[in-house]
Amino acid sequence: MRGVGNHQDFQKLIGGKLRTLRQEAGLSQRSLAQKLDLSHQQIQKYERGDNALPLQRVKSFAHALGVSPADLAFPRDEQQGTEAGAKLSPDRTELLRLYDGLPDRETKNHLMGMVRSLEALLKRLI
């Protein structure tokens, strides 16, 4: 990833993205902390990049912020103009959020089969 020189830089990039997404969601540090059963001080540490956001928490943070885990885990480095992950449209973000919320692998596999069938049908009709 260009623009991110080391682990500390990446922590700060993730923290900045976390702060931006929290603010865009209209949440205070305290309200986000309550949603996640954390202290607001811990949210501050993540946002400053003092503590790394554990990978296992990305999904719960993303859900609380109403974004996809990719939006949080692959932030855009605004200063450098680089992107670690593609910026998703709101529709794609919503699809990912819904997919991530499905209860198990079997349900996800059924959904993917239906989507593939729909895609094949549409290709024949167009």
C-alpha positions in Angstrom: 0.0 0.0 0.0 1.6 3.2 -1.1 1.5 6.1 1.4 1.6 3.9 4.5 5.1 3.4 5.6 4.8 1.3 8.7 2.4 -0.3 11.1 2.0 2.8 13.2 1.1 4.8 10.1 -1.4 2.2 9.2 -2.9 2.3 12.7 -3.3 6.1 12.3 -4.9 5.7 8.9 -7.4 3.2 10.3 -8.0 5.4 13.3 -8.7 8.4 11.1 -11.1 6.4 9.0 -12.8 5.2 12.1 -13.2 8.8 13.4 -14.6 9.9 10.0 -17.1 7.1 9.8 -18.2 7.7 13.4 -18.7 11.3 12.7 -20.6 10.6 9.4 -22.8 8.3 11.4 -23.6 11.1 13.8 -22.2 9.1 16.8 -20.1 10.4 19.7 -17.2 8.4 21.0 -19.4 7.6 24.0 -22.4 6.4 22.0 -20.2 4.2 19.8 -18.4 2.8 22.9 -21.8 1.9 24.4 -22.9 0.1 21.2 -19.7 -1.9 21.3 -19.5 -2.4 25.1 -16.2 -0.6 25.3 -15.0 2.5 27.1 -14.9 5.8 25.2 -11.2 6.0 26.1 -10.6 2.9 24.1 -12.4 4.5 21.1 -10.1 7.5 21.5 -7.1 5.2 21.5 -8.2 3.5 18.3 -9.0 6.8 16.6 -5.6 8.3 17.5 -3.9 5.2 16.3 -2.4 4.6 19.8 -3.9 1.1 19.8 -4.4 -1.1 16.7 -8.0 -2.0 16.0 -8.1 -5.8 16.3 -9.1 -7.6 13.1 -11.8 -9.5 15.0 -13.4 -6.2 16.0 -13.6 -4.7 12.4 -16.9 -6.4 11.7 -18.6 -5.2 14.9 -17.3 -1.7 14.4 -18.4 -1.6 10.8 -21.9 -2.9 11.8 -22.2 -0.3 14.5 -21.2 2.4 12.0 -23.5 1.2 9.2 -20.7 0.4 6.8 -19.1 -2.6 5.3 -16.1 -4.1 7.0 -14.1 -3.2 3.8 -14.9 0.5 4.3 -13.2 0.4 7.7 -10.5 -2.2 7.0 -9.3 -0.7 3.7 -9.3 3.0 4.2 -8.4 5.6 1.6 -5.2 7.5 2.4 -6.5 11.0 1.6 -3.1 12.7 1.9 -1.4 10.4 -0.6 -4.5 9.9 -2.7 -4.1 6.1 -2.6 -6.6 3.5 -1.9 -6.1 0.1 -0.2 -9.5 -1.1 -1.3 -12.0 0.0 -3.9 -14.5 2.7 -2.9 -17.9 1.0 -3.0 -21.1 2.7 -4.0 -23.8 2.8 -1.3 -25.7 0.0 -3.0 -22.7 -2.3 -3.0 -21.9 -1.4 0.5 -25.5 -2.3 1.5 -25.3 -5.6 -0.3 -22.1 -6.4 1.5 -23.6 -5.4 4.8 -26.6 -7.6 4.2 -24.5 -10.5 3.0 -22.2 -10.3 6.0 -25.3 -10.4 8.3 -26.5 -13.7 7.0 -26.4 -16.4 9.7 -24.2 -19.1 8.1 -22.2 -20.3 5.2 -25.1 -22.5 3.8 -27.4 -19.5 3.6 -24.7 -17.5 1.9 -24.1 -20.3 -0.6 -27.8 -20.5 -1.4 -27.9 -16.7 -2.0 -24.9 -16.8 -4.2 -26.6 -19.6 -6.3 -29.7 -17.5 -6.7 -27.7 -14.5 -7.7 -25.8 -16.5 -10.3 -29.0 -17.9 -11.7 -30.5 -14.4 -11.9 -27.4 -13.2 -13.7 -27.6 -16.0 -16.2 -31.3 -15.4 -16.8 -30.7 -11.7 -17.3 -27.9 -12.3 -19.8 -30.2 -14.5 -21.9 -32.9 -11.9 -21.9 -30.7 -9.0 -22.8 
